[in-house]
Amino acid sequence: MKTKRLVILGSTGSIGRQTLDVVRSLRDRFQVVGLSAGRNATLLEEQAREFRPRMVWCEREEARTSLVAAGASWVSLEEQAAHPDADLVVVGTVGRAGLLPTLAALRAGKAVVLANKEVLVMAGALVTQAAAQGGGELLPVDSEHSAIWQCLWGEESAAVRRIILTASGGAFRDYSADELARVTPEDALRHPTWEMGRKITVDSATLMNKGFEAIEARWLFDLPLERIDVVLHRESIVHSLVEFIDGSVKAQLGEPDMKLPIRIALCYPERVAEERAAPFDLVRIGELHFAAPDLRRFPALGLALKAGRMGGTYPAVLAAADEAAVAHFLDGHLRFSEIAILLDEALSAHRSAADTDLEAVLEADAWGRAYADEWVRAKV
């Protein structure tokens, strides 16, 4: 059994920490060769002392001395992603920070365990093109995309009729429109099922997260958005489904635990036993519920699907404006109900570039952030 060498970008975030938990349980299979973080230099130093990576990087330059003193080299995200010593690159960063490292890894022929939603939303065509040209591979780690991926193992793409993404509904799935107008950032961060990072938790509350996942699925599985549906499923037991042209439907079920799809992606194509996992108990679960999403109460989902259908640089603008809007909401400068209003106006104001190359995508990203910031300033 060959040891896989891992680079983990965003190692101090939710996905990064859970990835390292999986590595701890399978130490004979993995060697961590690179770690990077945003502002949490303290946790990164703890991780570096434990896993002894050859490469480290942190947004906080003042952490460089202590990290390098531990024996690692200070190496940027893109260089780590494309480094000859890396077999697998886990992209657990949030937002545009994951785009350039993902492209670098795929162009260098790496397998990319992709947990960053915005990368494919911003630049799906560029990312899939980089994988095809460089020989790299995209391995999904979101529970929904992992479920679809597993359902498609051994199947012909021509046999797929549609994909059905499941959504928990987020923290406000039972709220009325009046109640939604009064929610706080603290309310939005209390997800009923999953423990995730702050930004993705808010996106789950607006259902923007599910719209992003639909766009991701379009690129990951080469299926038009018209054949990707969303259904609410509050128990988060059915992680997604695939319907085939003969009427058969496959679903992947399991307890809501991100370590499972992470382990599946890291160990692919092998399934590795998890001795500590309790047997799946449908009797205990008892009932599973499904419903259509309410786009009137949660318009962000419809906006994401609209941007995906419009194509061009509209998805990049939406992802950037959403990242800025969520930050303003968490800082108390924007009401929850205003997030979708801001995003709708950003899409209406934007004019897509004719050529969606990397420069155009990055310009659209900058435009979307600037628009959101100015919108909030004008409101105040």
C-alpha positions as CSV (number, residue, x, y, z in Angstrom):
1,M,0.0,0.0,0.0
2,K,1.5,3.3,-1.2
3,T,1.3,6.2,1.3
4,K,-0.5,9.2,-0.2
5,R,1.2,12.6,0.4
6,L,-1.3,15.3,1.3
7,V,-1.3,19.1,1.0
8,I,-4.2,20.6,3.0
9,L,-5.1,24.2,2.1
10,G,-7.2,25.7,4.9
11,S,-6.0,23.2,7.5
12,T,-7.4,25.3,10.4
13,G,-10.9,25.5,9.0
14,S,-13.8,23.0,9.5
15,I,-12.9,20.8,6.5
16,G,-9.1,21.0,7.3
17,R,-9.6,20.0,10.9
18,Q,-11.8,17.1,10.0
19,T,-9.4,16.0,7.3
20,L,-6.6,15.8,9.8
21,D,-8.9,13.8,12.1
22,V,-9.3,11.3,9.2
23,V,-5.5,11.2,8.8
24,R,-5.1,10.5,12.5
25,S,-7.3,7.5,12.2
26,L,-5.4,6.2,9.1
27,R,-1.8,7.2,9.8
28,D,-0.3,4.4,7.8
29,R,-2.0,5.6,4.6
30,F,-1.2,9.3,4.6
31,Q,1.7,11.7,5.0
32,V,1.0,15.4,5.4
33,V,3.5,17.3,3.4
34,G,1.9,20.8,3.3
35,L,-0.4,22.9,5.5
36,S,-1.7,26.4,5.1
37,A,-4.1,28.6,7.1
38,G,-5.7,32.0,7.1
39,R,-5.4,33.9,10.4
40,N,-5.3,31.1,12.9
41,A,-1.6,30.9,13.3
42,T,-1.8,29.3,16.7
43,L,-3.7,26.2,15.5
44,L,-1.5,26.0,12.4
45,E,1.6,25.8,14.6
46,E,0.0,23.1,16.7
47,Q,-0.8,21.1,13.5
48,A,2.7,21.6,12.2
49,R,4.2,20.3,15.4
50,E,2.1,17.2,15.2
51,F,2.3,16.4,11.5
52,R,5.7,17.8,10.6
53,P,4.9,19.0,7.1
54,R,7.7,20.1,4.8
55,M,5.7,23.1,3.7
56,V,3.6,25.7,5.6
57,W,2.0,29.1,4.9
58,C,-0.2,31.5,6.8
59,E,-1.8,34.9,6.1
60,R,-0.1,36.1,9.3
61,E,3.5,36.8,8.2
62,E,4.5,37.2,11.8
63,A,4.0,33.4,12.3
64,R,6.6,32.7,9.7
65,T,9.6,32.6,12.0
66,S,8.2,30.0,14.5
67,L,6.8,27.8,11.7
68,V,10.0,27.7,9.7
69,A,12.0,27.1,12.9
70,A,10.0,23.9,13.3
71,G,11.7,22.6,10.1
72,A,9.2,23.5,7.4
73,S,9.7,25.7,4.4
74,W,7.4,28.8,3.9
75,V,5.7,27.9,0.6
76,S,2.7,29.7,-1.0
77,L,-0.7,28.0,-1.6
78,E,-0.1,27.7,-5.4
79,E,3.4,26.3,-5.0
80,Q,2.2,23.7,-2.4
81,A,-0.7,22.7,-4.7
82,A,1.6,22.0,-7.6
83,H,4.5,20.6,-5.6
84,P,6.1,17.4,-6.9
85,D,5.8,15.9,-3.4
86,A,2.0,16.2,-3.3
87,D,-0.3,13.4,-4.4
88,L,-3.5,14.8,-3.1
89,V,-4.4,18.4,-2.6
90,V,-7.3,19.2,-0.2
91,V,-8.8,22.6,-1.0
92,G,-10.7,23.5,2.2
93,T,-10.4,27.3,1.9
94,V,-13.4,29.6,1.5
95,G,-14.1,31.8,-1.5
96,R,-11.7,32.9,-4.2
97,A,-8.7,31.9,-2.2
98,G,-9.1,28.4,-3.5
99,L,-9.2,29.2,-7.2
100,L,-5.6,29.7,-8.2
101,P,-4.3,26.8,-6.1
102,T,-6.9,24.5,-7.6
103,L,-5.9,25.5,-11.1
104,A,-2.3,25.0,-10.3
105,A,-2.8,21.6,-8.8
106,L,-4.9,20.3,-11.8
107,R,-2.5,21.7,-14.3
108,A,0.2,19.8,-12.5
109,G,-1.8,16.6,-12.7
110,K,-2.8,16.3,-9.1
111,A,-5.9,14.9,-7.6
112,V,-7.8,17.7,-5.9
113,V,-10.2,17.0,-3.0
114,L,-12.4,20.0,-3.5
115,A,-14.4,21.4,-0.6
116,N,-14.4,25.0,-1.8
117,K,-17.8,25.7,-3.5
118,E,-16.9,29.0,-5.0
119,V,-14.1,27.6,-7.1
120,L,-16.5,25.8,-9.5
121,V,-19.1,28.4,-9.2
122,M,-16.7,31.2,-10.2
123,A,-14.8,29.3,-12.9
124,G,-16.2,25.9,-13.6
125,A,-15.2,25.9,-17.3
126,L,-11.6,26.9,-16.5
127,V,-11.3,24.3,-13.7
128,T,-12.6,21.4,-15.7
129,Q,-10.5,22.5,-18.7
130,A,-7.4,22.6,-16.4
131,A,-8.1,19.1,-15.2
132,A,-8.5,17.8,-18.8
133,Q,-5.4,19.5,-20.1
134,G,-3.1,18.7,-17.1
135,G,-4.4,15.2,-16.3
136,G,-5.6,16.3,-12.8
137,E,-8.7,14.9,-11.1
138,L,-11.5,16.5,-9.1
139,L,-12.7,14.4,-6.1
140,P,-15.8,15.9,-4.5
141,V,-16.0,16.1,-0.7
142,D,-19.3,17.8,-0.1
143,S,-21.7,15.2,1.3
144,E,-24.1,15.9,-1.6
145,H,-21.6,15.6,-4.4
146,S,-19.9,12.7,-2.8
147,A,-23.3,10.9,-2.7
148,I,-23.9,11.6,-6.4
149,W,-20.3,10.6,-7.2
150,Q,-20.8,7.2,-5.4
151,C,-24.1,6.7,-7.1
152,L,-22.4,7.1,-10.5
153,W,-19.6,4.6,-9.9
154,G,-19.9,2.0,-12.6
155,E,-22.6,3.8,-14.5
156,E,-22.6,5.3,-18.0
157,S,-23.1,9.1,-18.1
158,A,-25.6,8.7,-20.9
159,A,-27.8,6.6,-18.5
160,V,-28.4,9.6,-16.2
161,R,-31.7,11.4,-16.4
162,R,-31.3,13.8,-13.5
163,I,-29.6,14.6,-10.3
164,I,-31.6,15.3,-7.1
165,L,-29.7,17.4,-4.5
166,T,-31.0,17.2,-0.9
167,A,-31.0,20.2,1.4
168,S,-31.5,20.3,5.1
169,G,-33.1,23.7,4.8
170,G,-30.7,25.4,7.2
171,A,-31.3,27.1,10.5
172,F,-34.5,28.9,9.3
173,R,-36.3,26.2,7.3
174,D,-39.5,26.6,9.5
175,Y,-39.4,30.4,9.7
176,S,-42.1,32.7,8.3
177,A,-41.1,35.7,6.1
178,D,-41.8,38.0,9.1
179,E,-39.5,35.8,11.3
180,L,-36.8,35.8,8.7
181,A,-36.7,39.6,8.8
182,R,-35.8,39.6,12.4
183,V,-33.1,36.9,12.6
184,T,-29.6,37.6,13.9
185,P,-26.1,36.3,12.9
186,E,-26.2,34.2,16.1
187,D,-29.4,32.6,14.9
188,A,-28.1,31.9,11.5
189,L,-25.0,30.2,12.8
190,R,-27.1,27.5,14.7
191,H,-27.4,24.9,11.9
192,P,-29.8,22.1,12.9
193,T,-27.7,19.3,11.5
194,W,-24.2,20.1,10.4
195,E,-21.2,21.8,12.1
196,M,-19.6,23.9,9.5
197,G,-17.7,27.2,9.0
198,R,-19.4,30.5,9.5
199,K,-19.8,31.5,5.9
200,I,-21.2,28.2,4.6
201,T,-23.5,28.0,7.6
202,V,-25.1,31.4,6.7
203,D,-25.3,30.2,3.0
204,S,-27.1,27.1,4.2
205,A,-29.6,29.4,6.0
206,T,-30.3,31.4,2.9
207,L,-30.2,28.3,0.7
208,M,-27.5,30.0,-1.4
209,N,-25.3,27.0,-0.5
210,K,-27.7,24.7,-2.4
211,G,-27.7,26.9,-5.4
212,F,-23.9,26.9,-5.5
213,E,-24.0,23.1,-5.2
214,A,-26.3,22.8,-8.2
215,I,-23.8,24.9,-10.2
216,E,-21.0,22.7,-8.9
217,A,-22.9,19.5,-9.9
218,R,-23.3,20.9,-13.4
219,W,-19.5,21.0,-13.8
220,L,-18.5,18.0,-11.7
221,F,-21.0,15.6,-13.5
222,D,-21.3,17.4,-16.9
223,L,-25.1,17.8,-16.7
224,P,-27.1,20.9,-17.5
225,L,-28.8,22.8,-14.7
226,E,-32.2,21.9,-16.1
227,R,-31.5,18.3,-15.1
228,I,-30.5,19.1,-11.5
229,D,-33.3,19.4,-8.9
230,V,-33.3,20.4,-5.3
231,V,-35.5,18.8,-2.6
232,L,-35.6,19.7,1.1
233,H,-34.8,16.8,3.4
234,R,-34.5,17.9,7.1
235,E,-33.0,14.7,8.5
236,S,-29.9,14.9,6.2
237,I,-29.8,11.1,6.0
238,V,-30.3,10.9,2.2
239,H,-27.3,12.9,1.0
240,S,-28.5,13.0,-2.7
241,L,-29.9,10.9,-5.4
242,V,-29.5,10.1,-9.1
243,E,-32.4,9.1,-11.4
244,F,-31.6,7.0,-14.5
245,I,-33.3,6.8,-17.9
246,D,-34.9,3.5,-17.0
247,G,-36.7,5.0,-14.0
248,S,-34.3,3.5,-11.4
249,V,-33.1,5.8,-8.6
250,K,-30.0,5.4,-6.6
251,A,-29.4,7.2,-3.3
252,Q,-26.5,7.4,-0.8
253,L,-27.6,7.4,2.8
254,G,-25.7,7.8,6.0
255,E,-25.5,9.7,9.3
256,P,-24.6,13.4,8.8
257,D,-20.9,13.3,9.4
258,M,-18.4,15.1,7.0
259,K,-15.6,12.7,7.9
260,L,-17.2,10.0,5.8
261,P,-17.1,11.9,2.4
262,I,-13.7,13.2,3.3
263,R,-12.4,9.6,4.0
264,I,-14.0,8.4,0.7
265,A,-12.3,11.1,-1.3
266,L,-8.9,10.6,0.4
267,C,-9.0,6.8,0.0
268,Y,-10.5,6.6,-3.4
269,P,-10.8,4.2,-5.3
270,E,-10.6,2.0,-2.2
271,R,-13.3,1.9,0.5
272,V,-11.6,1.7,3.9
273,A,-13.3,0.2,6.9
274,E,-14.2,2.5,9.8
275,E,-14.3,0.2,12.8
276,R,-15.6,2.9,15.1
277,A,-18.7,3.7,13.0
278,A,-21.9,2.4,14.5
279,P,-24.2,0.3,12.2
280,F,-26.6,2.4,10.2
281,D,-30.0,2.1,12.0
282,L,-33.1,2.9,9.8
283,V,-35.4,1.7,12.5
284,R,-34.0,4.3,14.9
285,I,-34.3,7.0,12.3
286,G,-37.9,6.0,11.7
287,E,-39.1,8.5,9.1
288,L,-37.6,10.6,6.3
289,H,-39.3,13.7,5.1
290,F,-39.0,15.6,1.7
291,A,-40.5,18.8,0.5
292,A,-40.0,21.4,-2.3
293,P,-38.0,24.5,-1.4
294,D,-39.9,27.7,-1.0
295,L,-38.2,30.2,-3.3
296,R,-40.4,33.1,-2.0
297,R,-39.0,32.8,1.5
298,F,-35.5,31.8,0.2
299,P,-34.9,33.7,-3.0
300,A,-31.1,33.2,-2.9
301,L,-31.6,29.6,-4.3
302,G,-33.4,31.0,-7.3
303,L,-30.8,33.6,-7.8
304,A,-28.0,31.1,-7.9
305,L,-29.9,28.9,-10.4
306,K,-30.5,32.0,-12.5
307,A,-26.8,33.0,-12.5
308,G,-25.9,29.4,-13.4
309,R,-28.2,29.5,-16.4
310,M,-27.0,32.9,-17.5
311,G,-23.4,31.7,-17.4
312,G,-20.5,34.0,-18.4
313,T,-19.2,35.9,-15.4
314,Y,-22.6,36.1,-13.6
315,P,-21.8,33.2,-11.3
316,A,-18.4,34.7,-10.4
317,V,-20.2,38.0,-9.5
318,L,-22.8,36.2,-7.4
319,A,-20.2,34.2,-5.5
320,A,-18.1,37.3,-4.8
321,A,-21.0,39.5,-3.8
322,D,-22.4,36.7,-1.6
323,E,-19.1,36.4,0.2
324,A,-19.0,40.1,0.9
325,A,-22.7,40.2,1.8
326,V,-22.4,37.4,4.3
327,A,-19.4,39.1,5.9
328,H,-21.5,42.3,6.3
329,F,-24.4,40.3,7.8
330,L,-22.1,38.6,10.3
331,D,-20.7,42.1,11.2
332,G,-24.2,43.4,11.8
333,H,-24.2,45.8,8.8
334,L,-26.8,43.9,6.8
335,R,-30.1,42.3,7.7
336,F,-30.6,38.6,6.7
337,S,-33.4,39.4,4.3
338,E,-31.2,42.1,2.6
339,I,-28.6,39.5,1.5
340,A,-30.8,38.3,-1.4
341,I,-31.9,41.8,-2.3
342,L,-28.3,42.9,-2.6
343,L,-27.4,39.8,-4.7
344,D,-30.4,40.3,-7.0
345,E,-29.4,43.9,-7.7
346,A,-25.8,42.9,-8.3
347,L,-26.8,40.4,-10.9
348,S,-29.1,43.0,-12.6
349,A,-26.3,45.6,-12.6
350,H,-23.6,43.4,-13.9
351,R,-22.7,42.9,-17.6
352,S,-21.0,39.7,-18.3
353,A,-17.6,39.6,-20.1
354,A,-17.7,38.0,-23.6
355,D,-14.6,35.9,-22.8
356,T,-14.7,34.1,-19.4
357,D,-10.9,33.6,-19.1
358,L,-9.1,33.8,-15.8
359,E,-8.6,37.5,-16.1
360,A,-12.4,38.1,-16.7
361,V,-13.3,35.9,-13.8
362,L,-11.0,37.7,-11.4
363,E,-12.3,41.1,-12.6
364,A,-15.9,39.9,-12.1
365,D,-15.0,38.7,-8.6
366,A,-13.5,42.1,-7.8
367,W,-16.5,43.9,-9.3
368,G,-18.9,41.8,-7.2
369,R,-17.2,42.5,-4.0
370,A,-16.9,46.2,-4.7
371,Y,-20.6,46.3,-5.6
372,A,-21.6,44.6,-2.4
373,D,-19.4,46.9,-0.3
374,E,-20.8,50.0,-1.9
375,W,-24.4,48.8,-1.6
376,V,-23.9,48.3,2.1
377,R,-22.2,51.7,2.5
378,A,-25.1,53.4,0.6
379,K,-27.6,51.7,2.8
380,V,-26.0,53.0,6.0
